[in-house]
Amino acid sequence: MMGRPPGRSRGWRDQLAGLADFALRRLQGGYQVDEFGFDPEFNSAVLMPAALALYRHWFQIQMRGLQHIPADGAALVVANHSGVLPVDAIMLQAGIHAEHPQHRNLRLLGADMIYSVPVLASLARRSGHTKADPEQAHQLLAAGELVGVFPEGFKGTGKPFSQRYRLQRFGRGGFARTALQAGAPIIPCAIVGAEEIYPMIGNSEPLARALGLPYFPLTPLFPWLGLVGAVPLPSRWIIEFSEPVMAGPPEAESDEIAVAKLADQVRDTIQDRLEALVAERGPAFG
């Protein structure tokens, strides 16, 4: 009887040995987290591989413009947000981690609601996420981190399918003020593909109020098919980073006109790229 090829056998043994070593270090407390709860080893060994399974084998994702993300140092990635659940945020983080030459960790800023759910809050912090708080964002940028933000918030993820790829209001330009304070470049990011994973055709406001949610999505499959209807559709994606926008001198953060102008410039760049990429991609499936 033929045995396994030696290379494959050693590969499995190496993987098992690596997992055993990882588990032993965790049990012995031989790992570090930063002041925000980020656990780089857990993120790289557990969370990112799970996210990359979707990135590589379920969605059809092209990532472009990675040369615009610096090899090190602070930068603020600003992206559109969509898709009912924040799958686009996870795919963005996983793609940068896997495909950037320096495998940078994107420190995402998330809504307060995420941190009110015990297990979800812990996983979010371990993966490098933190609350969308200006002070915390400034601390991350001051430490030279790559930070990601979605200014549309729930208005982006919860918009109806009929408004797909139309940017919602970008808040009050808080991300622009944060970038100015830190002297960090802003990298506009356009994400095409997430709008189709859960086509939102309705919103059950009574259920949303009862569950304390910003919206309760109704899609062609959910909640009618139960858990099966919660599986995201395997759409074709393009994630593209545009050239960095230099934020300007820190003192400009107190100039409301300068802040608004910078925010509008970034928003317009993302909207223009969304329209071009949607046309280029064509059908979302197939």
Secondary structure, DSSP 8 states (H G I E B T S, - for coil): -----HHHHHHHHHHHHHHHHHHHHHHHT-----TT---HHHIIIIIHHHHHHHHHHTSEEEEE-GGGS-SSS-EEEEE---SSSTHHHHHHHHHHHHHSTT---EEEEE-GGGGGSHHHHHHHHHTT-EE--HHHHHHHHHTT-EEEE-TTTHHHHTS-GGGTT-----TTSHHHHHHHHHT--EEEEEEESGGGTS---EE-HHHHHHHT-S--EE-SSTTTTGGGGGS----EEEEEE---B----GGGGG-HHHHHHHHHHHHHHHHHHHHHHHHHH-SS--
